[in-house]
Amino acid sequence: MTAAGMLAALPAGHAQEPVDVALVLAVDVSRSMSPNELTIQREGYAAALNHPDVVRAIGQGAYGRIAVTMFEWAGNSAIRPVFDWTLVEAAADADRLSATVRGSSPMGQRRTSISGAILHALKRLDDAPFDGFRKVIDISGDGPNNQGQPVIEAREVALARRIVVNGLPLMTTDGFDGGFNIPDLDDYYANCVIGGPGSFLVPVTSWDQFPEAIRRKLILEIGALPAVEQTMVPAQTMPIQRWRTSTDSYDCMIGEKIWEQRQWMFQDP
């Protein structure tokens, strides 16, 4: 069934139902990630979505429910839905989402368009049959934008609509095409990707951190339970970084410049 068909199939009573958060999970599947990394990422999201701490965070919101959708992204034309807008208010709902993610088969695609992912996420929010008190786009990625419009332009569109963009920069070094990555990806995300009130990023420097990182990030996005958050991941190993309101000291076009310098590697002789 198409995304439009799935939306149409929702019961009429769900139209514009209020939820604490309307959350879009945008997951990087660019070819710089190895098949093993894609598997770890998939399993990490599956484990986080129905973790008891996450379910408890959902239940403690004003409405006690959230709406969430997920898609995979790489280049501008490489968007693949994982699941459509889904209401989560009980452990059984979360279990079904977890099973859906675990049953998916991510495939690596060329290029990295964070701007394209943000703009697609905005369309998903437009299509949401739920009224989120907060609207959040959650972007994971292992490299800077190198296709589509500049990422700060896409971010400005989101900020103008009072939509928060959070980040999960994957700063690992064992994937493919590492020549297109940058060592300070966390700074890039802080300056160029995330934005909006309370926005933050959680950098991941090794894949064994990923399950805890995505769990922690979901809890903060859903309801920010301080006591739970403080005991989950030591701050010194996985620090949270906040949005930097000025990009004057950082080149947010670094990914496009790297692509211009190295695109010859993908040209026919």
Disulfide bonds with the S-S distance in Angstrom:
Cys192-Cys252 2.05
